[in-house]
């Protein structure tokens, strides 16, 4: 019953409460980042959600738009700003995803939404991570985050999808709070090899 009904209800009510309580912070960041980046303070990207349905995930912008002579984006380490580093280190860049939760695209807790291009490289077992809504935080995030290898990370996502419960969600939220406060397991500029490169080598 929790997975089917109450989890979504709690997400919706929790998102509304979060918006009401932290609206001044949200508004300040919108204004500040709009001035800092001289444009939109938001970054959006297509990601697969529950049942592989595509949605636009939204975050606060942490990198500038910079390209090489061929028109390709420069590496993340060359585009991330000083303010962006702070946003990522404190996880403040994730705040706009509260509206993804409100819409029903995401949950507070669930497998992190990864790139759309990764879908074809999952095993049948790993695709189970898309049987639930993606989350702002999840089991993988409180067990190593970006310092985990892909196999371990996806295995934890599947484990969560198979064992969703209220108690597990509360535990993950609590551990997430501790990690954010202690700035633990946070890689400001992840250097993890993309999943498709790893899986292509195995073919």
N, C-alpha and C positions, 0 to 999 in steps of 0.2 A: 504493500500500500504506500509506503514511504517513497519508493522509487517511482511509482506510477503517478502519484497525486501530490503528496505532502512536500516532496522535495521542490517541485516547481512552485507550489504555493509559498513556501518559505523563501525561495529565491526572489519571487516577485515582491513580497512584503519587505524583505530585507533590503532589496534594491531601492524601494521607495523611501525607506527609513534612512538609508545611507545618503540618498540625494538630499533629503531634508536637512540632515545633520551637517553634511559637509559641503553644502551648496556654496558658502562663502569661499572655501578653499578652491573649489572647482572653478568658480567665477574668477578668482584672482589668477589662477594658473592660465586660464583662457586668455585673459587680458595681457598678462606678462609675456606669455609665449607668442602671442600675436605680434607684440612689439619686437620681441627678441628675434623672431624668425622673419619679421616683416611680411607676414602673410598668415596662412592658416596654422593654427597650433596643433592640428590633428594629423595623424597618420592613419590611413585606412588600407586594408589589404584583404583580398578574397581568401577565405579559409574554409575548409570543409567542416561541417558540424555534425549533428546527430543524423544518422542515416545518410551520411555523405552529402547532405544538402549544403550548398555554398552560401556563405553570408559574408558581410563586410565587417571584419573585426576593426575596432577603433581604439587608438591609443593616443597619448600625447606625443608629439613629435620630439624625437631625440637626435635626429641627424639632419644635416643640410642636404639639399639636392645638388650633387656635384658629379660631373661625368668626365670621362677621359676623351681623347681625341676621336674615338670611334663611337662616342655617344653612349657607352656603357657606364653604369654607376661605378664610382670609385669604391674601393674596399671599405667596409664598415668602419674600420679603425681610422680611416682618413676623413670620414664624414660625420662621425659622432662629435657633438659639441660638448663644451664643459658643462653647460646646463643639462644636456642630455645625459651625461654621466651621472649627475646627481639624481636626475629623475629615475634612471634605471637602478641605481644603487639603493634608493629608497622605495622603489617600486611604484612611485607616483605616476609613472608613465602608463600604468595599468588602469588608473581611475576611470577613464571614459568607458571602459568595458562594462561599467555598471549599467549603461544603456543597452548593451548587448544582452545583459541578464534580464533587464526589464522587458525587452522585446521577446525573449524566449530563445534567442540564438545560443546563449551560454548559461552556465550555472556558476555559482560561487566556487563549487568544487567539481572537478572532472578532469579528464585528460586535456592537456593544453592543445589548442587548435594549431596544427602544423600546416605546412604549405600544401596547396592543392595538388602540386606536381608530385607529391610523395604518394598519393593514393595508389598508383599502379605498382608501387614497390613493397607494399605491405603483404605479409602472408595472410592467409584466410583467418588465422588466429588473431593476428594483430589488427585486422579490420574490426574486431569486436570493440575496439576503443571507440568506434563511431556508433555503438549501440546506445550510447548515453550522450547527453549534451556536453560539449567541451567546457572546461572551467578556467577561471582566473588562476586558480591554484589546483594542485592535484597530488596524488600519491608520489609521483616521480619528483615533483618539486620539493617535497619535504624529505626526500631520500637521495639528495645529491644534485638535483636540478641539472644544469648544463654540464656538470662534471661526470655524469653518467654516460656510458656508451649507449648507442642506439638500441641494441638488443635488450639491455637492462631497462632502459627508459620505457620502451614500448611494452615490455613484459609487465611492468608496474601499472601502466595504463590499462592493460587487459585485466590484470588482477583487480583493479578498482572497478571496472565495468561489471565484473562478475560478482562483486561483493558490496555493492552500494548499500549503505545503511546510514541512519542518522548519527549513530555513535562514531562511525568512521569519518563522516564529514566534519563533525565537531573536532575530532582529534586532528584532522588535517588542517583545519582552520587555526587551531591553537598552535600547532607546530609551525605553520606559516607565519603567524604573528611573531613567534620567537625568532625565526630566521630573519625576518625583516628588521626587527629591533636590533638584532646582533649583526646584521649585514652578513649573514653566513650563506655560503654556497651560491653567491651572486656573482656571475661573470658579466661585467658591464658590456664587454664586446666578445661574445661567444666565438670560439675558434673551432667549434665542432665540425667535422667533415660532414657535408650534406648527405642525407640518407641515400639519395639516388646514386651518388658516386660509390658508396659502399656496396649497395645491392647490385650495381652494374658489374662490379668486379667479380661478383660471385657467379655471374651467369656463364 
